[in-house]
Amino acid sequence: MNIWESARDADITLATGSDSIEEAVVDSNGEAHTADGTAVELFGWTTSATNYVYIHTPTTSRHNGTYSTIKYRMEINNGNPIANYTNHVRIEGLQFYSHTPSAAGRRCVYLSTITGASDVRLGGNIFKGHGSATYSENLLEINDLEYTILVYNNLFFDLNTASNNYAILNTNSSATKLYNNTLISGEVGYISSAGTATFINNLFNGFGYGIYMIGGTVDGASDYNATDDASFGSGYTANTHDHTSHTFSFVNAGADDYHLQSTDTGAIDLGTSDPASGLYSVDIDMETRSGTWDIGADEYVRTYDPVIFKRDVIFRRDVQVK
């Protein structure tokens, strides 16, 4: 991805037609399945609401909702896979892992320092923590006052539960909107010191605090979230359809498979449908959500075995007697 970024960063607001969006389709290097080990800085672009940078995987290289070493992934040794300094960016279907840290404060994605209003969207991605008890990390860090961040259908997992390990750290964003994310273990799921945060259909499991509002405010529309704890944390008061002290049934949490089991009663059919007004209609696996949506990144899709009905046929021979 770094080669594309270095070659293509430009003013795309002058483009028209099919060139009005800068689209980067990142692949998994064919059958080699080699991880992308080069960090990327998105810097030097000029964009607009209609001329944006769109980074995504093709279907063949996209994960299936669990971290996969045979699909496209960015695995960076002691660094930040993506640091974004660009307005109007969309990143979908990627996997991020910053491993083997030698210092604290490592991240998977870092969003920082842009001038002017911006629309940044992160959807259907997997953020994997390094799990070190020695060095802290933030899987997603937001540090820009003028960002509007849309975070939806993402999985955050493998954080250490020691101090200063956050799935999402917001230090300076005016508006952060979280829809249908699954956040697994760590000290804090979402911690913020600024801006307004909206939480709808998010699943928090295994945190000391699911939400910790040091500063900033919670949007009154926030609702339909679920946690295994007795409360969501500090600065967030459970609303009418929020759920506390819930037990979630995952397919195989020990193997980091956080799809919902068919027997789950903590998230299935407990969300609200279309919370982002048409922004997305599928889950982290690209499976269509329907009916009352589930809470979290995964929508449990019921499958039915075909039933073949056999009809008894009676053969009758008519015999004519002469």
Contacts in CASP RR format, 6 or more apart in sequence:
PFRMAT RR
TARGET T0000
AUTHOR 0000-0000-0000
METHOD contacts of the structure
MODEL  1
MNIWESARDADITLATGSDSIEEAVVDSNGEAHTADGTAVELFGWTTSAT
NYVYIHTPTTSRHNGTYSTIKYRMEINNGNPIANYTNHVRIEGLQFYSHT
PSAAGRRCVYLSTITGASDVRLGGNIFKGHGSATYSENLLEINDLEYTIL
VYNNLFFDLNTASNNYAILNTNSSATKLYNNTLISGEVGYISSAGTATFI
NNLFNGFGYGIYMIGGTVDGASDYNATDDASFGSGYTANTHDHTSHTFSF
VNAGADDYHLQSTDTGAIDLGTSDPASGLYSVDIDMETRSGTWDIGADEY
VRTYDPVIFKRDVIFRRDVQVK
1 24 0 8 1.000
1 26 0 8 1.000
1 36 0 8 1.000
1 38 0 8 1.000
1 40 0 8 1.000
1 55 0 8 1.000
1 74 0 8 1.000
2 38 0 8 1.000
2 39 0 8 1.000
2 40 0 8 1.000
4 24 0 8 1.000
5 24 0 8 1.000
5 40 0 8 1.000
5 41 0 8 1.000
5 42 0 8 1.000
8 22 0 8 1.000
8 24 0 8 1.000
9 42 0 8 1.000
9 43 0 8 1.000
9 44 0 8 1.000
9 45 0 8 1.000
10 22 0 8 1.000
10 44 0 8 1.000
10 45 0 8 1.000
10 46 0 8 1.000
11 45 0 8 1.000
11 46 0 8 1.000
12 19 0 8 1.000
12 20 0 8 1.000
12 21 0 8 1.000
12 22 0 8 1.000
12 45 0 8 1.000
12 46 0 8 1.000
12 47 0 8 1.000
12 51 0 8 1.000
12 52 0 8 1.000
12 53 0 8 1.000
13 46 0 8 1.000
13 47 0 8 1.000
13 48 0 8 1.000
13 51 0 8 1.000
15 22 0 8 1.000
15 51 0 8 1.000
20 50 0 8 1.000
20 51 0 8 1.000
21 51 0 8 1.000
21 52 0 8 1.000
21 53 0 8 1.000
21 54 0 8 1.000
22 45 0 8 1.000
22 47 0 8 1.000
22 51 0 8 1.000
22 52 0 8 1.000
22 53 0 8 1.000
22 54 0 8 1.000
23 54 0 8 1.000
23 56 0 8 1.000
24 53 0 8 1.000
24 54 0 8 1.000
24 55 0 8 1.000
24 56 0 8 1.000
25 56 0 8 1.000
25 57 0 8 1.000
25 58 0 8 1.000
26 36 0 8 1.000
26 55 0 8 1.000
26 56 0 8 1.000
26 57 0 8 1.000
26 61 0 8 1.000
26 72 0 8 1.000
26 94 0 8 1.000
27 57 0 8 1.000
27 58 0 8 1.000
27 60 0 8 1.000
27 61 0 8 1.000
27 72 0 8 1.000
28 34 0 8 1.000
28 57 0 8 1.000
28 60 0 8 1.000
28 61 0 8 1.000
28 70 0 8 1.000
28 71 0 8 1.000
28 72 0 8 1.000
28 73 0 8 1.000
29 36 0 8 1.000
29 72 0 8 1.000
33 69 0 8 1.000
33 70 0 8 1.000
33 71 0 8 1.000
35 69 0 8 1.000
35 73 0 8 1.000
35 74 0 8 1.000
35 75 0 8 1.000
35 97 0 8 1.000
36 72 0 8 1.000
36 73 0 8 1.000
36 74 0 8 1.000
36 75 0 8 1.000
36 81 0 8 1.000
37 74 0 8 1.000
37 75 0 8 1.000
37 76 0 8 1.000
37 77 0 8 1.000
37 81 0 8 1.000
38 76 0 8 1.000
39 74 0 8 1.000
39 76 0 8 1.000
39 79 0 8 1.000
39 80 0 8 1.000
39 81 0 8 1.000
39 82 0 8 1.000
39 83 0 8 1.000
40 74 0 8 1.000
40 81 0 8 1.000
40 82 0 8 1.000
40 83 0 8 1.000
41 82 0 8 1.000
41 83 0 8 1.000
41 84 0 8 1.000
41 85 0 8 1.000
42 53 0 8 1.000
42 82 0 8 1.000
42 83 0 8 1.000
42 84 0 8 1.000
42 85 0 8 1.000
42 86 0 8 1.000
42 89 0 8 1.000
43 85 0 8 1.000
43 86 0 8 1.000
44 85 0 8 1.000
44 86 0 8 1.000
45 53 0 8 1.000
45 86 0 8 1.000
45 87 0 8 1.000
47 53 0 8 1.000
47 86 0 8 1.000
47 87 0 8 1.000
47 88 0 8 1.000
47 89 0 8 1.000
48 87 0 8 1.000
48 88 0 8 1.000
49 88 0 8 1.000
49 119 0 8 1.000
51 88 0 8 1.000
52 88 0 8 1.000
52 89 0 8 1.000
52 90 0 8 1.000
52 119 0 8 1.000
53 86 0 8 1.000
53 88 0 8 1.000
53 89 0 8 1.000
53 90 0 8 1.000
54 89 0 8 1.000
54 90 0 8 1.000
54 92 0 8 1.000
55 89 0 8 1.000
55 90 0 8 1.000
55 91 0 8 1.000
55 92 0 8 1.000
55 94 0 8 1.000
56 90 0 8 1.000
56 91 0 8 1.000
56 92 0 8 1.000
56 93 0 8 1.000
56 94 0 8 1.000
57 71 0 8 1.000
57 72 0 8 1.000
57 92 0 8 1.000
57 93 0 8 1.000
57 94 0 8 1.000
59 286 0 8 1.000
61 71 0 8 1.000
61 72 0 8 1.000
62 71 0 8 1.000
62 72 0 8 1.000
62 93 0 8 1.000
62 286 0 8 1.000
63 71 0 8 1.000
63 72 0 8 1.000
63 73 0 8 1.000
63 93 0 8 1.000
63 95 0 8 1.000
63 126 0 8 1.000
64 71 0 8 1.000
64 285 0 8 1.000
65 126 0 8 1.000
65 155 0 8 1.000
65 259 0 8 1.000
65 284 0 8 1.000
65 285 0 8 1.000
65 297 0 8 1.000
65 298 0 8 1.000
66 126 0 8 1.000
66 255 0 8 1.000
66 256 0 8 1.000
66 257 0 8 1.000
66 258 0 8 1.000
66 259 0 8 1.000
67 73 0 8 1.000
67 95 0 8 1.000
67 97 0 8 1.000
67 126 0 8 1.000
67 128 0 8 1.000
67 157 0 8 1.000
67 256 0 8 1.000
68 95 0 8 1.000
71 95 0 8 1.000
72 94 0 8 1.000
72 95 0 8 1.000
73 94 0 8 1.000
73 95 0 8 1.000
73 96 0 8 1.000
73 97 0 8 1.000
74 81 0 8 1.000
74 82 0 8 1.000
74 94 0 8 1.000
74 95 0 8 1.000
74 96 0 8 1.000
74 97 0 8 1.000
75 81 0 8 1.000
75 97 0 8 1.000
75 99 0 8 1.000
76 97 0 8 1.000
76 98 0 8 1.000
76 99 0 8 1.000
77 99 0 8 1.000
77 100 0 8 1.000
78 98 0 8 1.000
78 99 0 8 1.000
78 100 0 8 1.000
78 101 0 8 1.000
78 102 0 8 1.000
78 103 0 8 1.000
78 106 0 8 1.000
79 98 0 8 1.000
79 101 0 8 1.000
79 106 0 8 1.000
79 107 0 8 1.000
80 98 0 8 1.000
80 106 0 8 1.000
80 107 0 8 1.000
80 108 0 8 1.000
80 109 0 8 1.000
80 110 0 8 1.000
81 96 0 8 1.000
81 97 0 8 1.000
81 98 0 8 1.000
81 108 0 8 1.000
81 109 0 8 1.000
82 91 0 8 1.000
82 96 0 8 1.000
82 108 0 8 1.000
82 109 0 8 1.000
82 110 0 8 1.000
83 109 0 8 1.000
83 110 0 8 1.000
83 112 0 8 1.000
84 109 0 8 1.000
84 110 0 8 1.000
84 111 0 8 1.000
84 112 0 8 1.000
84 120 0 8 1.000
85 112 0 8 1.000
85 113 0 8 1.000
85 114 0 8 1.000
86 114 0 8 1.000
87 114 0 8 1.000
87 116 0 8 1.000
87 117 0 8 1.000
87 118 0 8 1.000
87 119 0 8 1.000
87 120 0 8 1.000
88 118 0 8 1.000
88 119 0 8 1.000
88 120 0 8 1.000
89 118 0 8 1.000
89 120 0 8 1.000
89 121 0 8 1.000
90 120 0 8 1.000
90 121 0 8 1.000
90 122 0 8 1.000
90 123 0 8 1.000
91 109 0 8 1.000
91 121 0 8 1.000
91 122 0 8 1.000
91 123 0 8 1.000
91 125 0 8 1.000
92 121 0 8 1.000
92 122 0 8 1.000
92 123 0 8 1.000
92 124 0 8 1.000
92 125 0 8 1.000
93 123 0 8 1.000
93 124 0 8 1.000
93 125 0 8 1.000
93 126 0 8 1.000
94 125 0 8 1.000
94 126 0 8 1.000
95 125 0 8 1.000
95 126 0 8 1.000
95 128 0 8 1.000
96 108 0 8 1.000
96 109 0 8 1.000
96 125 0 8 1.000
96 126 0 8 1.000
96 127 0 8 1.000
96 128 0 8 1.000
96 139 0 8 1.000
97 108 0 8 1.000
97 128 0 8 1.000
97 129 0 8 1.000
97 130 0 8 1.000
98 106 0 8 1.000
98 107 0 8 1.000
98 108 0 8 1.000
98 129 0 8 1.000
98 130 0 8 1.000
98 137 0 8 1.000
99 129 0 8 1.000
99 130 0 8 1.000
100 130 0 8 1.000
101 130 0 8 1.000
101 132 0 8 1.000
101 134 0 8 1.000
101 135 0 8 1.000
101 137 0 8 1.000
102 135 0 8 1.000
103 135 0 8 1.000
104 135 0 8 1.000
104 136 0 8 1.000
104 137 0 8 1.000
104 164 0 8 1.000
105 135 0 8 1.000
105 136 0 8 1.000
105 137 0 8 1.000
105 138 0 8 1.000
105 164 0 8 1.000
106 130 0 8 1.000
106 135 0 8 1.000
106 137 0 8 1.000
106 138 0 8 1.000
107 137 0 8 1.000
107 138 0 8 1.000
107 139 0 8 1.000
107 140 0 8 1.000
107 141 0 8 1.000
108 127 0 8 1.000
108 128 0 8 1.000
108 129 0 8 1.000
108 139 0 8 1.000
108 140 0 8 1.000
109 122 0 8 1.000
109 125 0 8 1.000
109 127 0 8 1.000
109 139 0 8 1.000
109 140 0 8 1.000
109 141 0 8 1.000
110 141 0 8 1.000
110 143 0 8 1.000
111 120 0 8 1.000
111 140 0 8 1.000
111 141 0 8 1.000
111 142 0 8 1.000
111 143 0 8 1.000
111 144 0 8 1.000
111 147 0 8 1.000
111 149 0 8 1.000
111 173 0 8 1.000
112 141 0 8 1.000
112 143 0 8 1.000
112 144 0 8 1.000
113 143 0 8 1.000
113 144 0 8 1.000
114 144 0 8 1.000
114 146 0 8 1.000
114 147 0 8 1.000
115 146 0 8 1.000
116 146 0 8 1.000
117 146 0 8 1.000
117 148 0 8 1.000
118 144 0 8 1.000
118 146 0 8 1.000
118 147 0 8 1.000
118 148 0 8 1.000
119 148 0 8 1.000
119 150 0 8 1.000
120 147 0 8 1.000
120 148 0 8 1.000
120 149 0 8 1.000
120 150 0 8 1.000
121 149 0 8 1.000
121 150 0 8 1.000
121 152 0 8 1.000
121 279 0 8 1.000
122 140 0 8 1.000
122 149 0 8 1.000
122 150 0 8 1.000
122 151 0 8 1.000
122 152 0 8 1.000
122 154 0 8 1.000
123 150 0 8 1.000
123 151 0 8 1.000
123 152 0 8 1.000
123 153 0 8 1.000
123 154 0 8 1.000
123 280 0 8 1.000
124 152 0 8 1.000
124 153 0 8 1.000
124 154 0 8 1.000
124 155 0 8 1.000
124 284 0 8 1.000
124 297 0 8 1.000
125 154 0 8 1.000
125 155 0 8 1.000
126 154 0 8 1.000
126 155 0 8 1.000
126 157 0 8 1.000
126 284 0 8 1.000
127 139 0 8 1.000
127 140 0 8 1.000
127 154 0 8 1.000
127 155 0 8 1.000
127 156 0 8 1.000
127 157 0 8 1.000
127 167 0 8 1.000
128 139 0 8 1.000
128 157 0 8 1.000
128 158 0 8 1.000
129 137 0 8 1.000
129 139 0 8 1.000
129 157 0 8 1.000
129 158 0 8 1.000
129 159 0 8 1.000
130 137 0 8 1.000
130 158 0 8 1.000
131 137 0 8 1.000
131 158 0 8 1.000
131 159 0 8 1.000
131 160 0 8 1.000
131 165 0 8 1.000
132 160 0 8 1.000
133 160 0 8 1.000
133 162 0 8 1.000
136 160 0 8 1.000
136 162 0 8 1.000
136 163 0 8 1.000
136 164 0 8 1.000
136 165 0 8 1.000
137 159 0 8 1.000
137 160 0 8 1.000
137 165 0 8 1.000
137 166 0 8 1.000
138 165 0 8 1.000
138 166 0 8 1.000
138 167 0 8 1.000
138 168 0 8 1.000
138 169 0 8 1.000
139 156 0 8 1.000
139 159 0 8 1.000
139 166 0 8 1.000
139 167 0 8 1.000
139 168 0 8 1.000
140 151 0 8 1.000
140 156 0 8 1.000
140 167 0 8 1.000
140 168 0 8 1.000
140 169 0 8 1.000
141 168 0 8 1.000
141 169 0 8 1.000
141 170 0 8 1.000
141 171 0 8 1.000
142 149 0 8 1.000
142 168 0 8 1.000
142 169 0 8 1.000
142 170 0 8 1.000
142 171 0 8 1.000
142 172 0 8 1.000
142 173 0 8 1.000
142 176 0 8 1.000
143 171 0 8 1.000
143 172 0 8 1.000
143 173 0 8 1.000
144 172 0 8 1.000
144 173 0 8 1.000
145 172 0 8 1.000
145 173 0 8 1.000
145 174 0 8 1.000
145 194 0 8 1.000
146 174 0 8 1.000
147 173 0 8 1.000
147 174 0 8 1.000
147 175 0 8 1.000
147 176 0 8 1.000
148 173 0 8 1.000
148 174 0 8 1.000
148 175 0 8 1.000
148 176 0 8 1.000
148 177 0 8 1.000
149 170 0 8 1.000
149 173 0 8 1.000
149 175 0 8 1.000
149 176 0 8 1.000
149 177 0 8 1.000
150 177 0 8 1.000
150 179 0 8 1.000
150 276 0 8 1.000
150 279 0 8 1.000
151 168 0 8 1.000
151 176 0 8 1.000
151 177 0 8 1.000
151 178 0 8 1.000
151 179 0 8 1.000
151 181 0 8 1.000
152 177 0 8 1.000
152 178 0 8 1.000
152 179 0 8 1.000
152 180 0 8 1.000
152 181 0 8 1.000
152 276 0 8 1.000
152 279 0 8 1.000
152 280 0 8 1.000
153 179 0 8 1.000
153 180 0 8 1.000
153 181 0 8 1.000
153 280 0 8 1.000
153 282 0 8 1.000
153 283 0 8 1.000
153 284 0 8 1.000
153 297 0 8 1.000
154 181 0 8 1.000
154 182 0 8 1.000
154 284 0 8 1.000
154 297 0 8 1.000
155 181 0 8 1.000
155 182 0 8 1.000
155 184 0 8 1.000
155 258 0 8 1.000
155 284 0 8 1.000
155 297 0 8 1.000
156 167 0 8 1.000
156 168 0 8 1.000
156 181 0 8 1.000
156 182 0 8 1.000
156 183 0 8 1.000
156 184 0 8 1.000
156 189 0 8 1.000
157 182 0 8 1.000
157 183 0 8 1.000
157 184 0 8 1.000
157 185 0 8 1.000
157 256 0 8 1.000
157 258 0 8 1.000
158 184 0 8 1.000
158 185 0 8 1.000
158 256 0 8 1.000
159 165 0 8 1.000
159 166 0 8 1.000
159 167 0 8 1.000
159 184 0 8 1.000
159 185 0 8 1.000
159 186 0 8 1.000
159 187 0 8 1.000
160 186 0 8 1.000
161 185 0 8 1.000
161 186 0 8 1.000
161 187 0 8 1.000
161 206 0 8 1.000
161 207 0 8 1.000
161 208 0 8 1.000
162 187 0 8 1.000
163 187 0 8 1.000
164 187 0 8 1.000
165 186 0 8 1.000
165 187 0 8 1.000
165 188 0 8 1.000
166 186 0 8 1.000
166 187 0 8 1.000
166 188 0 8 1.000
166 189 0 8 1.000
166 190 0 8 1.000
166 191 0 8 1.000
167 183 0 8 1.000
167 186 0 8 1.000
167 188 0 8 1.000
167 189 0 8 1.000
167 190 0 8 1.000
167 207 0 8 1.000
168 176 0 8 1.000
168 178 0 8 1.000
168 183 0 8 1.000
168 189 0 8 1.000
168 190 0 8 1.000
168 191 0 8 1.000
169 191 0 8 1.000
169 192 0 8 1.000
170 176 0 8 1.000
170 190 0 8 1.000
170 191 0 8 1.000
170 192 0 8 1.000
170 193 0 8 1.000
170 194 0 8 1.000
170 195 0 8 1.000
170 197 0 8 1.000
171 192 0 8 1.000
171 193 0 8 1.000
171 194 0 8 1.000
172 193 0 8 1.000
172 194 0 8 1.000
173 192 0 8 1.000
173 194 0 8 1.000
173 195 0 8 1.000
174 194 0 8 1.000
174 195 0 8 1.000
174 196 0 8 1.000
175 195 0 8 1.000
175 196 0 8 1.000
175 197 0 8 1.000
175 198 0 8 1.000
176 192 0 8 1.000
176 195 0 8 1.000
176 196 0 8 1.000
176 197 0 8 1.000
176 198 0 8 1.000
177 197 0 8 1.000
177 198 0 8 1.000
177 200 0 8 1.000
177 276 0 8 1.000
178 190 0 8 1.000
178 197 0 8 1.000
178 198 0 8 1.000
178 199 0 8 1.000
178 200 0 8 1.000
178 202 0 8 1.000
179 200 0 8 1.000
179 201 0 8 1.000
179 202 0 8 1.000
179 275 0 8 1.000
179 276 0 8 1.000
179 279 0 8 1.000
179 280 0 8 1.000
180 200 0 8 1.000
180 201 0 8 1.000
180 202 0 8 1.000
180 275 0 8 1.000
180 280 0 8 1.000
180 283 0 8 1.000
180 293 0 8 1.000
180 295 0 8 1.000
180 296 0 8 1.000
180 297 0 8 1.000
181 202 0 8 1.000
181 203 0 8 1.000
181 296 0 8 1.000
181 297 0 8 1.000
182 202 0 8 1.000
182 203 0 8 1.000
182 205 0 8 1.000
182 258 0 8 1.000
182 284 0 8 1.000
182 296 0 8 1.000
182 297 0 8 1.000
182 298 0 8 1.000
183 189 0 8 1.000
183 190 0 8 1.000
183 202 0 8 1.000
183 203 0 8 1.000
183 204 0 8 1.000
183 205 0 8 1.000
183 207 0 8 1.000
183 210 0 8 1.000
184 205 0 8 1.000
184 206 0 8 1.000
184 253 0 8 1.000
184 258 0 8 1.000
185 205 0 8 1.000
185 206 0 8 1.000
185 207 0 8 1.000
186 206 0 8 1.000
186 207 0 8 1.000
186 208 0 8 1.000
187 207 0 8 1.000
187 208 0 8 1.000
187 209 0 8 1.000
188 207 0 8 1.000
188 208 0 8 1.000
188 209 0 8 1.000
188 210 0 8 1.000
188 211 0 8 1.000
188 212 0 8 1.000
189 204 0 8 1.000
189 207 0 8 1.000
189 209 0 8 1.000
189 210 0 8 1.000
189 211 0 8 1.000
189 212 0 8 1.000
190 197 0 8 1.000
190 199 0 8 1.000
190 210 0 8 1.000
190 211 0 8 1.000
190 212 0 8 1.000
191 209 0 8 1.000
191 211 0 8 1.000
191 212 0 8 1.000
191 213 0 8 1.000
191 214 0 8 1.000
192 212 0 8 1.000
192 213 0 8 1.000
192 214 0 8 1.000
192 215 0 8 1.000
192 216 0 8 1.000
193 214 0 8 1.000
193 215 0 8 1.000
193 216 0 8 1.000
194 215 0 8 1.000
194 216 0 8 1.000
195 215 0 8 1.000
195 216 0 8 1.000
195 217 0 8 1.000
196 216 0 8 1.000
196 217 0 8 1.000
196 218 0 8 1.000
196 219 0 8 1.000
197 211 0 8 1.000
197 213 0 8 1.000
197 216 0 8 1.000
197 217 0 8 1.000
197 218 0 8 1.000
197 219 0 8 1.000
197 222 0 8 1.000
198 218 0 8 1.000
198 219 0 8 1.000
198 220 0 8 1.000
198 221 0 8 1.000
198 222 0 8 1.000
199 211 0 8 1.000
199 218 0 8 1.000
199 219 0 8 1.000
199 222 0 8 1.000
199 223 0 8 1.000
199 225 0 8 1.000
199 236 0 8 1.000
200 221 0 8 1.000
200 222 0 8 1.000
200 223 0 8 1.000
200 224 0 8 1.000
200 225 0 8 1.000
200 272 0 8 1.000
200 275 0 8 1.000
200 276 0 8 1.000
201 224 0 8 1.000
201 225 0 8 1.000
201 271 0 8 1.000
201 272 0 8 1.000
201 275 0 8 1.000
201 293 0 8 1.000
201 294 0 8 1.000
201 295 0 8 1.000
201 296 0 8 1.000
202 225 0 8 1.000
202 226 0 8 1.000
202 295 0 8 1.000
202 296 0 8 1.000
203 225 0 8 1.000
203 226 0 8 1.000
203 227 0 8 1.000
203 248 0 8 1.000
203 267 0 8 1.000
203 295 0 8 1.000
203 296 0 8 1.000
203 297 0 8 1.000
204 210 0 8 1.000
204 211 0 8 1.000
204 225 0 8 1.000
204 226 0 8 1.000
204 227 0 8 1.000
204 228 0 8 1.000
204 229 0 8 1.000
204 232 0 8 1.000
205 227 0 8 1.000
205 228 0 8 1.000
205 248 0 8 1.000
206 228 0 8 1.000
206 229 0 8 1.000
207 227 0 8 1.000
207 229 0 8 1.000
208 229 0 8 1.000
208 233 0 8 1.000
209 232 0 8 1.000
209 233 0 8 1.000
209 234 0 8 1.000
210 227 0 8 1.000
210 229 0 8 1.000
210 232 0 8 1.000
210 233 0 8 1.000
211 218 0 8 1.000
211 232 0 8 1.000
211 233 0 8 1.000
211 234 0 8 1.000
211 235 0 8 1.000
211 236 0 8 1.000
212 233 0 8 1.000
212 234 0 8 1.000
212 235 0 8 1.000
213 234 0 8 1.000
213 235 0 8 1.000
213 236 0 8 1.000
218 235 0 8 1.000
218 236 0 8 1.000
218 237 0 8 1.000
220 239 0 8 1.000
222 236 0 8 1.000
222 239 0 8 1.000
223 239 0 8 1.000
223 240 0 8 1.000
223 241 0 8 1.000
223 242 0 8 1.000
223 272 0 8 1.000
224 241 0 8 1.000
224 242 0 8 1.000
224 270 0 8 1.000
224 271 0 8 1.000
224 272 0 8 1.000
224 275 0 8 1.000
224 295 0 8 1.000
225 232 0 8 1.000
225 242 0 8 1.000
225 243 0 8 1.000
225 295 0 8 1.000
226 242 0 8 1.000
226 243 0 8 1.000
226 244 0 8 1.000
226 246 0 8 1.000
226 248 0 8 1.000
226 266 0 8 1.000
226 267 0 8 1.000
226 270 0 8 1.000
226 295 0 8 1.000
226 296 0 8 1.000
227 243 0 8 1.000
227 244 0 8 1.000
227 245 0 8 1.000
227 246 0 8 1.000
228 245 0 8 1.000
228 246 0 8 1.000
228 247 0 8 1.000
228 248 0 8 1.000
229 244 0 8 1.000
229 245 0 8 1.000
230 244 0 8 1.000
230 245 0 8 1.000
231 238 0 8 1.000
231 244 0 8 1.000
232 238 0 8 1.000
232 242 0 8 1.000
232 244 0 8 1.000
238 244 0 8 1.000
241 270 0 8 1.000
241 271 0 8 1.000
241 272 0 8 1.000
243 266 0 8 1.000
243 270 0 8 1.000
243 295 0 8 1.000
246 265 0 8 1.000
246 266 0 8 1.000
246 267 0 8 1.000
247 265 0 8 1.000
247 266 0 8 1.000
248 260 0 8 1.000
248 264 0 8 1.000
248 266 0 8 1.000
248 267 0 8 1.000
249 260 0 8 1.000
249 261 0 8 1.000
249 263 0 8 1.000
249 264 0 8 1.000
249 265 0 8 1.000
249 266 0 8 1.000
250 257 0 8 1.000
250 258 0 8 1.000
250 259 0 8 1.000
250 260 0 8 1.000
250 261 0 8 1.000
250 264 0 8 1.000
251 257 0 8 1.000
251 258 0 8 1.000
251 259 0 8 1.000
251 260 0 8 1.000
251 261 0 8 1.000
258 297 0 8 1.000
258 298 0 8 1.000
259 285 0 8 1.000
259 298 0 8 1.000
259 300 0 8 1.000
260 267 0 8 1.000
260 268 0 8 1.000
260 294 0 8 1.000
260 298 0 8 1.000
260 300 0 8 1.000
261 300 0 8 1.000
262 300 0 8 1.000
262 302 0 8 1.000
264 300 0 8 1.000
266 295 0 8 1.000
267 294 0 8 1.000
267 295 0 8 1.000
267 296 0 8 1.000
268 294 0 8 1.000
268 300 0 8 1.000
269 291 0 8 1.000
269 292 0 8 1.000
269 293 0 8 1.000
269 294 0 8 1.000
270 292 0 8 1.000
270 294 0 8 1.000
270 295 0 8 1.000
271 292 0 8 1.000
271 293 0 8 1.000
271 294 0 8 1.000
271 295 0 8 1.000
272 292 0 8 1.000
272 293 0 8 1.000
273 289 0 8 1.000
273 291 0 8 1.000
273 292 0 8 1.000
273 293 0 8 1.000
274 281 0 8 1.000
274 293 0 8 1.000
275 293 0 8 1.000
281 288 0 8 1.000
281 289 0 8 1.000
282 288 0 8 1.000
282 289 0 8 1.000
282 299 0 8 1.000
283 289 0 8 1.000
283 294 0 8 1.000
283 297 0 8 1.000
283 298 0 8 1.000
283 299 0 8 1.000
284 297 0 8 1.000
284 298 0 8 1.000
285 298 0 8 1.000
285 299 0 8 1.000
287 299 0 8 1.000
287 301 0 8 1.000
288 299 0 8 1.000
288 301 0 8 1.000
289 299 0 8 1.000
290 299 0 8 1.000
293 299 0 8 1.000
294 300 0 8 1.000
END
